[in-house]
């Protein structure tokens, strides 16, 4: 039975919701509305392919490494192409950048007049593709700031606090699209029987404090002693501080962050002796997800600085990351800067 057949009091499609949001901004031209709708279309196409991935020849490696040195999977390539195709001819985007491409992606000359900049990670959590675990798409939208006709690298290298919109699509037990335009966070579930994203999670607010911590602990031998001390501390028993906390780590950032948004808690990918800046990309992963979590009442830092205030210097820059419920992030920060009594001096 589809959600439309069950008959909710008010059926809000993503299109209607985006239009309602636009109506609150009196001078809006409708371009951002359409751009978000184009992204929802790309998400439906990718979701459709992900859902039947085991049945067609789309699993496995594409046979190359991407700009960050990761193995490229066939689904990565498919998602990357479809996002580009859904948006390259609309006249709304001046330039794009993808986690899969080394440099900025120019828009064909006759459609180059757009005023927006789109950065995206077409398929996050690639290592989970072949085992049917949740994966995602992440997007970040900025206004074009350069003066010339075409979008440039400068347009892509803007700090996260200048984002106009950001969102992700989670291809999980169901497909969800979650986005913000800086006015709260809304979540939509894809009803595949009618091919529509329907509003299922209006005005998402995350708990101030959570019971879950999420980190790849196999890296702990390379961590700073204070980081190790924090993870040891959350596993000890102490009822007043709600310990021990529960560990959950899927290894797909979109899925781990989505759980953190809904249940509360802490998602971390710290820097280490091996990788001082961690693994996650500032522009394609950290910044858009930080915008969403902040809009839902959460906090996101690199351990010292607000993620949204980091000035990017290159497209594929990485950043250590601590994001989630406000109090949990403040707590790990107090360990990292040596202020917590249980933190090594
Ligand atoms: P993946 O390599 O599978 O694409 O940045 C990509 C990412 O996944 C994130 O989605 C995920 O949170 C992280 O890497 C997992 O990294 P580890 O395997 O090092 O834990």
py3Dmol code that shows the C-alpha trace and the ligand (Angstrom):
import py3Dmol

protein = """\
ATOM      1  CA  UNK A   1       0.000   0.000   0.000  1.00  0.00           C
ATOM      2  CA  UNK A   2       1.444   3.404  -0.917  1.00  0.00           C
ATOM      3  CA  UNK A   3       1.563   6.351   1.499  1.00  0.00           C
ATOM      4  CA  UNK A   4      -0.880   8.114  -0.821  1.00  0.00           C
ATOM      5  CA  UNK A   5      -3.386   5.244  -0.376  1.00  0.00           C
ATOM      6  CA  UNK A   6      -3.109   5.282   3.437  1.00  0.00           C
ATOM      7  CA  UNK A   7      -4.223   8.889   3.193  1.00  0.00           C
ATOM      8  CA  UNK A   8      -2.292  11.223   5.513  1.00  0.00           C
ATOM      9  CA  UNK A   9      -4.171  14.365   6.558  1.00  0.00           C
ATOM     10  CA  UNK A  10      -1.944  16.470   4.302  1.00  0.00           C
ATOM     11  CA  UNK A  11       0.080  15.000   1.456  1.00  0.00           C
ATOM     12  CA  UNK A  12       3.217  17.086   1.101  1.00  0.00           C
ATOM     13  CA  UNK A  13       5.374  16.174  -1.878  1.00  0.00           C
ATOM     14  CA  UNK A  14       8.917  17.482  -1.980  1.00  0.00           C
ATOM     15  CA  UNK A  15       7.886  19.833  -4.802  1.00  0.00           C
ATOM     16  CA  UNK A  16       5.096  21.354  -2.734  1.00  0.00           C
ATOM     17  CA  UNK A  17       7.363  21.686   0.283  1.00  0.00           C
ATOM     18  CA  UNK A  18      10.135  23.399  -1.697  1.00  0.00           C
ATOM     19  CA  UNK A  19       7.537  25.764  -3.229  1.00  0.00           C
ATOM     20  CA  UNK A  20       6.102  26.555   0.232  1.00  0.00           C
ATOM     21  CA  UNK A  21       9.633  27.345   1.421  1.00  0.00           C
ATOM     22  CA  UNK A  22      10.175  29.579  -1.609  1.00  0.00           C
ATOM     23  CA  UNK A  23       7.014  31.505  -0.820  1.00  0.00           C
ATOM     24  CA  UNK A  24       8.582  32.547   2.525  1.00  0.00           C
ATOM     25  CA  UNK A  25      11.400  34.311   0.608  1.00  0.00           C
ATOM     26  CA  UNK A  26       9.606  37.169  -1.207  1.00  0.00           C
ATOM     27  CA  UNK A  27      12.389  37.914  -3.707  1.00  0.00           C
ATOM     28  CA  UNK A  28      13.141  34.296  -4.636  1.00  0.00           C
ATOM     29  CA  UNK A  29      13.251  33.705  -8.393  1.00  0.00           C
ATOM     30  CA  UNK A  30      12.415  30.012  -8.177  1.00  0.00           C
ATOM     31  CA  UNK A  31      15.850  28.910  -9.444  1.00  0.00           C
ATOM     32  CA  UNK A  32      16.866  27.328  -6.139  1.00  0.00           C
ATOM     33  CA  UNK A  33      13.479  25.629  -5.921  1.00  0.00           C
ATOM     34  CA  UNK A  34      14.003  24.085  -9.329  1.00  0.00           C
ATOM     35  CA  UNK A  35      17.587  23.171  -8.574  1.00  0.00           C
ATOM     36  CA  UNK A  36      16.492  21.237  -5.483  1.00  0.00           C
ATOM     37  CA  UNK A  37      13.799  19.580  -7.510  1.00  0.00           C
ATOM     38  CA  UNK A  38      16.390  18.577 -10.164  1.00  0.00           C
ATOM     39  CA  UNK A  39      18.454  16.995  -7.387  1.00  0.00           C
ATOM     40  CA  UNK A  40      15.404  15.085  -6.153  1.00  0.00           C
ATOM     41  CA  UNK A  41      14.978  13.737  -9.699  1.00  0.00           C
ATOM     42  CA  UNK A  42      18.621  12.593  -9.811  1.00  0.00           C
ATOM     43  CA  UNK A  43      18.100  10.962  -6.396  1.00  0.00           C
ATOM     44  CA  UNK A  44      15.120   8.977  -7.715  1.00  0.00           C
ATOM     45  CA  UNK A  45      17.143   7.729 -10.701  1.00  0.00           C
ATOM     46  CA  UNK A  46      20.064   6.689  -8.471  1.00  0.00           C
ATOM     47  CA  UNK A  47      17.724   5.092  -5.919  1.00  0.00           C
ATOM     48  CA  UNK A  48      16.096   3.032  -8.634  1.00  0.00           C
ATOM     49  CA  UNK A  49      19.493   1.705  -9.741  1.00  0.00           C
ATOM     50  CA  UNK A  50      20.680   1.063  -6.164  1.00  0.00           C
ATOM     51  CA  UNK A  51      17.506  -0.942  -5.450  1.00  0.00           C
ATOM     52  CA  UNK A  52      18.150  -3.370  -8.288  1.00  0.00           C
ATOM     53  CA  UNK A  53      21.952  -3.273  -8.083  1.00  0.00           C
ATOM     54  CA  UNK A  54      22.280  -7.032  -7.480  1.00  0.00           C
ATOM     55  CA  UNK A  55      20.221  -7.788 -10.612  1.00  0.00           C
ATOM     56  CA  UNK A  56      22.087  -5.751 -13.208  1.00  0.00           C
ATOM     57  CA  UNK A  57      25.771  -5.404 -13.985  1.00  0.00           C
ATOM     58  CA  UNK A  58      26.328  -2.371 -11.771  1.00  0.00           C
ATOM     59  CA  UNK A  59      28.135  -3.830  -8.735  1.00  0.00           C
ATOM     60  CA  UNK A  60      31.917  -3.891  -8.424  1.00  0.00           C
ATOM     61  CA  UNK A  61      34.828  -1.705  -9.386  1.00  0.00           C
ATOM     62  CA  UNK A  62      34.875   0.601 -12.374  1.00  0.00           C
ATOM     63  CA  UNK A  63      38.623   0.013 -12.559  1.00  0.00           C
ATOM     64  CA  UNK A  64      40.117   3.395 -11.609  1.00  0.00           C
ATOM     65  CA  UNK A  65      40.906   5.554  -8.579  1.00  0.00           C
ATOM     66  CA  UNK A  66      39.239   8.930  -7.985  1.00  0.00           C
ATOM     67  CA  UNK A  67      40.766  12.320  -7.135  1.00  0.00           C
ATOM     68  CA  UNK A  68      41.108  11.266  -3.479  1.00  0.00           C
ATOM     69  CA  UNK A  69      42.809   7.981  -4.407  1.00  0.00           C
ATOM     70  CA  UNK A  70      39.774   5.790  -3.547  1.00  0.00           C
ATOM     71  CA  UNK A  71      38.689   2.866  -5.705  1.00  0.00           C
ATOM     72  CA  UNK A  72      35.866   3.939  -8.034  1.00  0.00           C
ATOM     73  CA  UNK A  73      32.818   1.635  -8.162  1.00  0.00           C
ATOM     74  CA  UNK A  74      30.432   1.353 -11.122  1.00  0.00           C
ATOM     75  CA  UNK A  75      27.636   2.862  -9.033  1.00  0.00           C
ATOM     76  CA  UNK A  76      29.901   5.832  -8.193  1.00  0.00           C
ATOM     77  CA  UNK A  77      30.251   6.519 -11.903  1.00  0.00           C
ATOM     78  CA  UNK A  78      26.524   6.053 -12.549  1.00  0.00           C
ATOM     79  CA  UNK A  79      25.522   8.443  -9.726  1.00  0.00           C
ATOM     80  CA  UNK A  80      28.135  11.011 -10.742  1.00  0.00           C
ATOM     81  CA  UNK A  81      26.917  11.034 -14.376  1.00  0.00           C
ATOM     82  CA  UNK A  82      23.235  11.274 -13.478  1.00  0.00           C
ATOM     83  CA  UNK A  83      23.667  14.201 -11.130  1.00  0.00           C
ATOM     84  CA  UNK A  84      25.595  16.022 -13.850  1.00  0.00           C
ATOM     85  CA  UNK A  85      23.000  15.134 -16.505  1.00  0.00           C
ATOM     86  CA  UNK A  86      20.081  16.240 -14.326  1.00  0.00           C
ATOM     87  CA  UNK A  87      21.635  19.669 -13.829  1.00  0.00           C
ATOM     88  CA  UNK A  88      24.028  20.563 -16.648  1.00  0.00           C
ATOM     89  CA  UNK A  89      21.420  21.977 -19.073  1.00  0.00           C
ATOM     90  CA  UNK A  90      19.131  23.859 -16.686  1.00  0.00           C
ATOM     91  CA  UNK A  91      20.825  27.260 -16.738  1.00  0.00           C
ATOM     92  CA  UNK A  92      20.688  27.300 -12.943  1.00  0.00           C
ATOM     93  CA  UNK A  93      24.231  26.100 -12.172  1.00  0.00           C
ATOM     94  CA  UNK A  94      27.402  28.040 -13.062  1.00  0.00           C
ATOM     95  CA  UNK A  95      29.865  25.331 -12.042  1.00  0.00           C
ATOM     96  CA  UNK A  96      29.910  21.966 -10.287  1.00  0.00           C
ATOM     97  CA  UNK A  97      32.509  20.005  -8.340  1.00  0.00           C
ATOM     98  CA  UNK A  98      32.276  16.329  -7.540  1.00  0.00           C
ATOM     99  CA  UNK A  99      34.192  14.180  -5.116  1.00  0.00           C
ATOM    100  CA  UNK A 100      34.868  11.916  -8.098  1.00  0.00           C
ATOM    101  CA  UNK A 101      36.471  14.596 -10.296  1.00  0.00           C
ATOM    102  CA  UNK A 102      39.905  16.102  -9.825  1.00  0.00           C
ATOM    103  CA  UNK A 103      39.008  19.658 -10.914  1.00  0.00           C
ATOM    104  CA  UNK A 104      35.870  21.762 -11.204  1.00  0.00           C
ATOM    105  CA  UNK A 105      33.287  20.552 -13.725  1.00  0.00           C
ATOM    106  CA  UNK A 106      32.460  23.266 -16.252  1.00  0.00           C
ATOM    107  CA  UNK A 107      28.906  23.676 -17.514  1.00  0.00           C
ATOM    108  CA  UNK A 108      28.327  23.529 -21.319  1.00  0.00           C
ATOM    109  CA  UNK A 109      28.699  27.026 -22.769  1.00  0.00           C
ATOM    110  CA  UNK A 110      25.069  27.758 -23.655  1.00  0.00           C
ATOM    111  CA  UNK A 111      23.789  26.864 -20.158  1.00  0.00           C
ATOM    112  CA  UNK A 112      26.531  28.590 -18.214  1.00  0.00           C
ATOM    113  CA  UNK A 113      24.472  31.566 -17.007  1.00  0.00           C
ATOM    114  CA  UNK A 114      23.379  29.995 -13.679  1.00  0.00           C
ATOM    115  CA  UNK A 115      23.892  31.762 -10.381  1.00  0.00           C
ATOM    116  CA  UNK A 116      24.430  28.657  -8.237  1.00  0.00           C
ATOM    117  CA  UNK A 117      27.391  26.402  -7.486  1.00  0.00           C
ATOM    118  CA  UNK A 118      26.836  22.708  -6.789  1.00  0.00           C
ATOM    119  CA  UNK A 119      29.283  20.495  -4.900  1.00  0.00           C
ATOM    120  CA  UNK A 120      28.437  16.838  -4.461  1.00  0.00           C
ATOM    121  CA  UNK A 121      29.574  13.438  -3.327  1.00  0.00           C
ATOM    122  CA  UNK A 122      27.589  11.247  -5.734  1.00  0.00           C
ATOM    123  CA  UNK A 123      27.842   8.016  -3.762  1.00  0.00           C
ATOM    124  CA  UNK A 124      29.157   8.175  -0.238  1.00  0.00           C
ATOM    125  CA  UNK A 125      30.085   4.954   1.552  1.00  0.00           C
ATOM    126  CA  UNK A 126      31.245   3.211  -1.639  1.00  0.00           C
ATOM    127  CA  UNK A 127      32.855   0.369   0.277  1.00  0.00           C
ATOM    128  CA  UNK A 128      29.340  -0.655   1.389  1.00  0.00           C
ATOM    129  CA  UNK A 129      27.882  -0.862  -2.133  1.00  0.00           C
ATOM    130  CA  UNK A 130      28.591  -4.514  -2.859  1.00  0.00           C
ATOM    131  CA  UNK A 131      27.109  -5.824   0.420  1.00  0.00           C
ATOM    132  CA  UNK A 132      23.780  -3.954   0.138  1.00  0.00           C
ATOM    133  CA  UNK A 133      24.441  -1.778   3.211  1.00  0.00           C
ATOM    134  CA  UNK A 134      23.160   1.837   3.282  1.00  0.00           C
ATOM    135  CA  UNK A 135      24.933   4.381   1.091  1.00  0.00           C
ATOM    136  CA  UNK A 136      24.163   8.002   0.249  1.00  0.00           C
ATOM    137  CA  UNK A 137      24.522  11.115  -1.896  1.00  0.00           C
ATOM    138  CA  UNK A 138      25.510  14.476  -0.363  1.00  0.00           C
ATOM    139  CA  UNK A 139      25.074  17.928  -1.918  1.00  0.00           C
ATOM    140  CA  UNK A 140      26.001  21.496  -1.061  1.00  0.00           C
ATOM    141  CA  UNK A 141      24.806  24.636  -2.849  1.00  0.00           C
ATOM    142  CA  UNK A 142      26.469  28.058  -2.826  1.00  0.00           C
ATOM    143  CA  UNK A 143      25.826  31.285  -4.730  1.00  0.00           C
ATOM    144  CA  UNK A 144      28.322  32.119  -7.475  1.00  0.00           C
ATOM    145  CA  UNK A 145      30.619  34.903  -6.221  1.00  0.00           C
ATOM    146  CA  UNK A 146      33.088  35.353  -9.105  1.00  0.00           C
ATOM    147  CA  UNK A 147      32.467  38.165 -11.577  1.00  0.00           C
ATOM    148  CA  UNK A 148      33.048  36.487 -14.936  1.00  0.00           C
ATOM    149  CA  UNK A 149      30.490  34.616 -16.986  1.00  0.00           C
ATOM    150  CA  UNK A 150      31.694  31.149 -16.026  1.00  0.00           C
ATOM    151  CA  UNK A 151      31.877  29.640 -12.574  1.00  0.00           C
ATOM    152  CA  UNK A 152      35.404  29.213 -11.211  1.00  0.00           C
ATOM    153  CA  UNK A 153      37.352  27.407  -8.515  1.00  0.00           C
ATOM    154  CA  UNK A 154      36.858  30.480  -6.296  1.00  0.00           C
ATOM    155  CA  UNK A 155      33.092  29.821  -6.388  1.00  0.00           C
ATOM    156  CA  UNK A 156      33.634  26.296  -5.109  1.00  0.00           C
ATOM    157  CA  UNK A 157      36.099  27.199  -2.342  1.00  0.00           C
ATOM    158  CA  UNK A 158      33.642  29.007  -0.058  1.00  0.00           C
ATOM    159  CA  UNK A 159      33.320  28.379   3.679  1.00  0.00           C
ATOM    160  CA  UNK A 160      30.321  26.316   4.760  1.00  0.00           C
ATOM    161  CA  UNK A 161      28.533  29.196   6.495  1.00  0.00           C
ATOM    162  CA  UNK A 162      27.874  30.653   3.032  1.00  0.00           C
ATOM    163  CA  UNK A 163      25.884  27.593   1.898  1.00  0.00           C
ATOM    164  CA  UNK A 164      22.432  28.407   0.557  1.00  0.00           C
ATOM    165  CA  UNK A 165      21.239  24.818   0.872  1.00  0.00           C
ATOM    166  CA  UNK A 166      22.595  21.376   1.659  1.00  0.00           C
ATOM    167  CA  UNK A 167      21.174  17.900   1.795  1.00  0.00           C
ATOM    168  CA  UNK A 168      21.698  14.200   1.529  1.00  0.00           C
ATOM    169  CA  UNK A 169      19.923  11.178   0.149  1.00  0.00           C
ATOM    170  CA  UNK A 170      20.114   7.962   2.141  1.00  0.00           C
ATOM    171  CA  UNK A 171      19.609   4.760   0.140  1.00  0.00           C
ATOM    172  CA  UNK A 172      18.718   2.494   3.055  1.00  0.00           C
ATOM    173  CA  UNK A 173      15.746   0.337   4.073  1.00  0.00           C
ATOM    174  CA  UNK A 174      13.844   3.155   2.382  1.00  0.00           C
ATOM    175  CA  UNK A 175      15.250   6.080   0.412  1.00  0.00           C
ATOM    176  CA  UNK A 176      15.182   9.393   2.263  1.00  0.00           C
ATOM    177  CA  UNK A 177      16.079  12.911   1.186  1.00  0.00           C
ATOM    178  CA  UNK A 178      16.932  15.338   3.990  1.00  0.00           C
ATOM    179  CA  UNK A 179      17.690  18.991   3.254  1.00  0.00           C
ATOM    180  CA  UNK A 180      17.972  22.467   4.685  1.00  0.00           C
ATOM    181  CA  UNK A 181      17.897  25.925   3.151  1.00  0.00           C
ATOM    182  CA  UNK A 182      18.884  27.476   6.484  1.00  0.00           C
ATOM    183  CA  UNK A 183      15.369  27.436   7.837  1.00  0.00           C
ATOM    184  CA  UNK A 184      15.279  24.114   9.726  1.00  0.00           C
ATOM    185  CA  UNK A 185      15.656  20.568   8.436  1.00  0.00           C
ATOM    186  CA  UNK A 186      13.042  18.502   6.596  1.00  0.00           C
ATOM    187  CA  UNK A 187      13.106  14.808   5.711  1.00  0.00           C
ATOM    188  CA  UNK A 188      11.244  13.054   2.886  1.00  0.00           C
ATOM    189  CA  UNK A 189      10.741   9.357   2.229  1.00  0.00           C
ATOM    190  CA  UNK A 190      10.540   8.067  -1.327  1.00  0.00           C
ATOM    191  CA  UNK A 191       7.291   6.251  -2.015  1.00  0.00           C
ATOM    192  CA  UNK A 192       8.572   4.171  -4.925  1.00  0.00           C
ATOM    193  CA  UNK A 193       5.041   3.102  -5.931  1.00  0.00           C
ATOM    194  CA  UNK A 194       4.159   6.671  -6.914  1.00  0.00           C
ATOM    195  CA  UNK A 195       7.729   7.893  -7.550  1.00  0.00           C
ATOM    196  CA  UNK A 196       7.456  10.812  -5.120  1.00  0.00           C
ATOM    197  CA  UNK A 197       9.399  11.992  -2.099  1.00  0.00           C
ATOM    198  CA  UNK A 198       6.774  12.675   0.604  1.00  0.00           C
ATOM    199  CA  UNK A 199       7.348  14.722   3.735  1.00  0.00           C
ATOM    200  CA  UNK A 200       7.835  12.216   6.566  1.00  0.00           C
ATOM    201  CA  UNK A 201      10.072  14.115   9.019  1.00  0.00           C
ATOM    202  CA  UNK A 202       9.027  17.793   9.276  1.00  0.00           C
ATOM    203  CA  UNK A 203      11.236  20.188  11.255  1.00  0.00           C
ATOM    204  CA  UNK A 204      13.796  17.656  12.530  1.00  0.00           C
ATOM    205  CA  UNK A 205      15.386  18.601  15.875  1.00  0.00           C
ATOM    206  CA  UNK A 206      18.146  16.451  17.297  1.00  0.00           C
ATOM    207  CA  UNK A 207      18.510  15.534  20.998  1.00  0.00           C
ATOM    208  CA  UNK A 208      20.870  17.785  23.006  1.00  0.00           C
ATOM    209  CA  UNK A 209      22.589  14.665  24.335  1.00  0.00           C
ATOM    210  CA  UNK A 210      22.786  11.131  22.896  1.00  0.00           C
ATOM    211  CA  UNK A 211      23.665   7.617  24.028  1.00  0.00           C
ATOM    212  CA  UNK A 212      25.578   6.521  20.932  1.00  0.00           C
ATOM    213  CA  UNK A 213      29.151   7.145  19.796  1.00  0.00           C
ATOM    214  CA  UNK A 214      30.229   6.310  16.267  1.00  0.00           C
ATOM    215  CA  UNK A 215      33.861   6.043  15.203  1.00  0.00           C
ATOM    216  CA  UNK A 216      36.173   3.604  13.423  1.00  0.00           C
ATOM    217  CA  UNK A 217      38.004   2.405  16.518  1.00  0.00           C
ATOM    218  CA  UNK A 218      40.452   0.297  14.523  1.00  0.00           C
ATOM    219  CA  UNK A 219      42.367   3.557  13.967  1.00  0.00           C
ATOM    220  CA  UNK A 220      42.804   4.117  17.720  1.00  0.00           C
ATOM    221  CA  UNK A 221      46.491   3.098  17.755  1.00  0.00           C
ATOM    222  CA  UNK A 222      47.181   6.135  15.565  1.00  0.00           C
ATOM    223  CA  UNK A 223      45.053   8.582  17.595  1.00  0.00           C
ATOM    224  CA  UNK A 224      46.234  11.288  19.940  1.00  0.00           C
ATOM    225  CA  UNK A 225      46.222  10.015  23.604  1.00  0.00           C
ATOM    226  CA  UNK A 226      43.401  12.466  24.439  1.00  0.00           C
ATOM    227  CA  UNK A 227      41.201  11.024  21.711  1.00  0.00           C
ATOM    228  CA  UNK A 228      41.931   7.510  22.990  1.00  0.00           C
ATOM    229  CA  UNK A 229      41.150   8.654  26.547  1.00  0.00           C
ATOM    230  CA  UNK A 230      37.756   9.966  25.433  1.00  0.00           C
ATOM    231  CA  UNK A 231      36.720   6.707  23.781  1.00  0.00           C
ATOM    232  CA  UNK A 232      37.933   4.717  26.826  1.00  0.00           C
ATOM    233  CA  UNK A 233      35.933   7.083  29.060  1.00  0.00           C
ATOM    234  CA  UNK A 234      32.629   6.729  27.155  1.00  0.00           C
ATOM    235  CA  UNK A 235      32.906   2.931  27.563  1.00  0.00           C
ATOM    236  CA  UNK A 236      33.235   3.080  31.354  1.00  0.00           C
ATOM    237  CA  UNK A 237      30.257   2.658  33.679  1.00  0.00           C
ATOM    238  CA  UNK A 238      28.899   5.806  35.345  1.00  0.00           C
ATOM    239  CA  UNK A 239      25.123   6.289  35.520  1.00  0.00           C
ATOM    240  CA  UNK A 240      25.042  10.089  36.171  1.00  0.00           C
ATOM    241  CA  UNK A 241      26.941  10.760  32.925  1.00  0.00           C
ATOM    242  CA  UNK A 242      24.943   8.122  31.026  1.00  0.00           C
ATOM    243  CA  UNK A 243      27.881   5.767  30.521  1.00  0.00           C
ATOM    244  CA  UNK A 244      28.691   3.343  29.082  1.00  0.00           C
ATOM    245  CA  UNK A 245      27.484   4.674  25.734  1.00  0.00           C
ATOM    246  CA  UNK A 246      26.547   2.402  22.855  1.00  0.00           C
ATOM    247  CA  UNK A 247      28.836   1.994  19.832  1.00  0.00           C
ATOM    248  CA  UNK A 248      27.414   2.029  16.283  1.00  0.00           C
ATOM    249  CA  UNK A 249      29.495   2.371  13.112  1.00  0.00           C
ATOM    250  CA  UNK A 250      28.141   1.572   9.670  1.00  0.00           C
ATOM    251  CA  UNK A 251      31.064   3.052   7.736  1.00  0.00           C
ATOM    252  CA  UNK A 252      28.790   5.052   5.415  1.00  0.00           C
ATOM    253  CA  UNK A 253      28.911   8.623   6.594  1.00  0.00           C
ATOM    254  CA  UNK A 254      25.403   9.494   5.412  1.00  0.00           C
ATOM    255  CA  UNK A 255      23.938   6.535   7.306  1.00  0.00           C
ATOM    256  CA  UNK A 256      25.977   7.183  10.462  1.00  0.00           C
ATOM    257  CA  UNK A 257      25.119  10.888  10.421  1.00  0.00           C
ATOM    258  CA  UNK A 258      21.442  10.236   9.696  1.00  0.00           C
ATOM    259  CA  UNK A 259      21.230   7.952  12.732  1.00  0.00           C
ATOM    260  CA  UNK A 260      23.017  10.635  14.776  1.00  0.00           C
ATOM    261  CA  UNK A 261      20.502  13.245  13.563  1.00  0.00           C
ATOM    262  CA  UNK A 262      17.493  11.116  14.511  1.00  0.00           C
ATOM    263  CA  UNK A 263      18.683   9.393  17.736  1.00  0.00           C
ATOM    264  CA  UNK A 264      21.325  11.892  18.878  1.00  0.00           C
ATOM    265  CA  UNK A 265      24.902  11.033  19.844  1.00  0.00           C
ATOM    266  CA  UNK A 266      28.295  11.631  18.318  1.00  0.00           C
ATOM    267  CA  UNK A 267      29.876  10.832  14.947  1.00  0.00           C
ATOM    268  CA  UNK A 268      33.661  11.205  14.785  1.00  0.00           C
ATOM    269  CA  UNK A 269      36.403  10.829  12.234  1.00  0.00           C
ATOM    270  CA  UNK A 270      39.430  12.283  14.032  1.00  0.00           C
ATOM    271  CA  UNK A 271      42.846  13.069  12.628  1.00  0.00           C
ATOM    272  CA  UNK A 272      45.584  10.559  13.447  1.00  0.00           C
ATOM    273  CA  UNK A 273      49.331  10.051  13.253  1.00  0.00           C
ATOM    274  CA  UNK A 274      48.763   8.373   9.879  1.00  0.00           C
ATOM    275  CA  UNK A 275      46.221  10.911   8.523  1.00  0.00           C
ATOM    276  CA  UNK A 276      46.474  14.203  10.447  1.00  0.00           C
ATOM    277  CA  UNK A 277      43.329  15.556   8.745  1.00  0.00           C
ATOM    278  CA  UNK A 278      41.357  12.319   8.954  1.00  0.00           C
ATOM    279  CA  UNK A 279      39.585  11.001   5.896  1.00  0.00           C
ATOM    280  CA  UNK A 280      36.459  13.046   5.291  1.00  0.00           C
ATOM    281  CA  UNK A 281      36.317  15.824   2.716  1.00  0.00           C
ATOM    282  CA  UNK A 282      35.484  19.315   3.898  1.00  0.00           C
ATOM    283  CA  UNK A 283      33.486  20.444   0.863  1.00  0.00           C
ATOM    284  CA  UNK A 284      31.640  17.286  -0.155  1.00  0.00           C
ATOM    285  CA  UNK A 285      30.957  15.684   3.242  1.00  0.00           C
ATOM    286  CA  UNK A 286      31.785  17.701   6.371  1.00  0.00           C
ATOM    287  CA  UNK A 287      30.417  21.095   5.395  1.00  0.00           C
ATOM    288  CA  UNK A 288      26.968  20.102   4.039  1.00  0.00           C
ATOM    289  CA  UNK A 289      26.335  17.652   6.886  1.00  0.00           C
ATOM    290  CA  UNK A 290      27.522  20.231   9.445  1.00  0.00           C
ATOM    291  CA  UNK A 291      25.006  22.740   8.016  1.00  0.00           C
ATOM    292  CA  UNK A 292      22.183  20.204   8.399  1.00  0.00           C
ATOM    293  CA  UNK A 293      23.131  19.171  11.948  1.00  0.00           C
ATOM    294  CA  UNK A 294      23.495  22.794  13.089  1.00  0.00           C
ATOM    295  CA  UNK A 295      20.092  23.583  11.606  1.00  0.00           C
ATOM    296  CA  UNK A 296      18.663  20.708  13.666  1.00  0.00           C
ATOM    297  CA  UNK A 297      20.244  22.066  16.887  1.00  0.00           C
ATOM    298  CA  UNK A 298      23.481  20.043  16.779  1.00  0.00           C
ATOM    299  CA  UNK A 299      27.152  21.004  16.623  1.00  0.00           C
ATOM    300  CA  UNK A 300      30.005  20.203  14.227  1.00  0.00           C
ATOM    301  CA  UNK A 301      33.691  21.019  14.702  1.00  0.00           C
ATOM    302  CA  UNK A 302      37.148  19.803  13.728  1.00  0.00           C
ATOM    303  CA  UNK A 303      37.913  19.573  17.455  1.00  0.00           C
ATOM    304  CA  UNK A 304      38.809  23.281  17.673  1.00  0.00           C
ATOM    305  CA  UNK A 305      36.919  25.206  15.016  1.00  0.00           C
ATOM    306  CA  UNK A 306      33.332  25.258  13.803  1.00  0.00           C
ATOM    307  CA  UNK A 307      33.339  23.282  10.533  1.00  0.00           C
ATOM    308  CA  UNK A 308      31.235  25.954   8.804  1.00  0.00           C
ATOM    309  CA  UNK A 309      33.928  28.582   9.512  1.00  0.00           C
ATOM    310  CA  UNK A 310      36.811  26.685   7.899  1.00  0.00           C
ATOM    311  CA  UNK A 311      38.101  28.502   4.795  1.00  0.00           C
ATOM    312  CA  UNK A 312      38.777  25.795   2.199  1.00  0.00           C
ATOM    313  CA  UNK A 313      42.003  26.011   0.260  1.00  0.00           C
ATOM    314  CA  UNK A 314      41.546  23.111  -2.146  1.00  0.00           C
ATOM    315  CA  UNK A 315      38.690  21.069  -3.585  1.00  0.00           C
ATOM    316  CA  UNK A 316      39.572  17.756  -1.982  1.00  0.00           C
ATOM    317  CA  UNK A 317      40.777  19.058   1.372  1.00  0.00           C
ATOM    318  CA  UNK A 318      40.068  16.787   4.354  1.00  0.00           C
ATOM    319  CA  UNK A 319      39.181  17.680   7.913  1.00  0.00           C
ATOM    320  CA  UNK A 320      39.008  15.919  11.282  1.00  0.00           C
ATOM    321  CA  UNK A 321      35.351  15.797  12.258  1.00  0.00           C
ATOM    322  CA  UNK A 322      33.228  15.669  15.422  1.00  0.00           C
ATOM    323  CA  UNK A 323      29.513  16.156  14.833  1.00  0.00           C
ATOM    324  CA  UNK A 324      26.262  15.389  16.574  1.00  0.00           C
ATOM    325  CA  UNK A 325      24.350  16.329  19.727  1.00  0.00           C
ATOM    326  CA  UNK A 326      25.605  19.620  21.131  1.00  0.00           C
ATOM    327  CA  UNK A 327      26.579  18.322  24.560  1.00  0.00           C
ATOM    328  CA  UNK A 328      28.367  15.274  23.189  1.00  0.00           C
ATOM    329  CA  UNK A 329      30.472  17.391  20.832  1.00  0.00           C
ATOM    330  CA  UNK A 330      31.341  19.839  23.631  1.00  0.00           C
ATOM    331  CA  UNK A 331      32.351  16.870  25.781  1.00  0.00           C
ATOM    332  CA  UNK A 332      34.773  15.382  23.262  1.00  0.00           C
ATOM    333  CA  UNK A 333      36.199  18.883  22.630  1.00  0.00           C
ATOM    334  CA  UNK A 334      36.906  19.235  26.354  1.00  0.00           C
ATOM    335  CA  UNK A 335      38.928  15.995  26.163  1.00  0.00           C
ATOM    336  CA  UNK A 336      40.803  17.113  23.063  1.00  0.00           C
ATOM    337  CA  UNK A 337      41.829  20.454  24.554  1.00  0.00           C
ATOM    338  CA  UNK A 338      42.806  18.888  27.889  1.00  0.00           C
ATOM    339  CA  UNK A 339      40.107  20.634  29.968  1.00  0.00           C
ATOM    340  CA  UNK A 340      38.250  17.505  31.044  1.00  0.00           C
ATOM    341  CA  UNK A 341      39.467  16.019  34.377  1.00  0.00           C
ATOM    342  CA  UNK A 342      39.819  12.561  32.751  1.00  0.00           C
ATOM    343  CA  UNK A 343      41.829  13.895  29.822  1.00  0.00           C
ATOM    344  CA  UNK A 344      45.651  13.412  29.867  1.00  0.00           C
ATOM    345  CA  UNK A 345      47.511  16.711  30.521  1.00  0.00           C
TER     346      UNK A 345
END
"""
ligand_1 = """\
20
LIG
P 33.808 5.085 1.810
O 35.303 5.124 1.932
O 33.250 3.690 1.899
O 33.287 5.832 0.611
O 34.464 9.196 2.965
C 33.981 8.022 2.521
C 33.584 7.061 3.611
O 33.189 5.846 3.075
C 32.471 7.586 4.527
O 31.199 7.435 3.980
C 32.660 6.768 5.774
O 32.144 7.395 6.930
C 34.155 6.619 5.833
O 34.651 6.805 4.510
C 34.562 5.255 6.318
O 35.943 5.233 6.472
P 36.689 4.031 7.261
O 36.556 2.810 6.430
O 38.113 4.502 7.349
O 36.068 3.909 8.603
"""
view = py3Dmol.view(width=600, height=400)
view.addModel(protein, "pdb")
view.setStyle({"model": 0}, {"cartoon": {"style": "trace"}})
view.addModel(ligand_1, "xyz")
view.setStyle({"model": 1}, {"stick": {}})
view.zoomTo()
view.show()
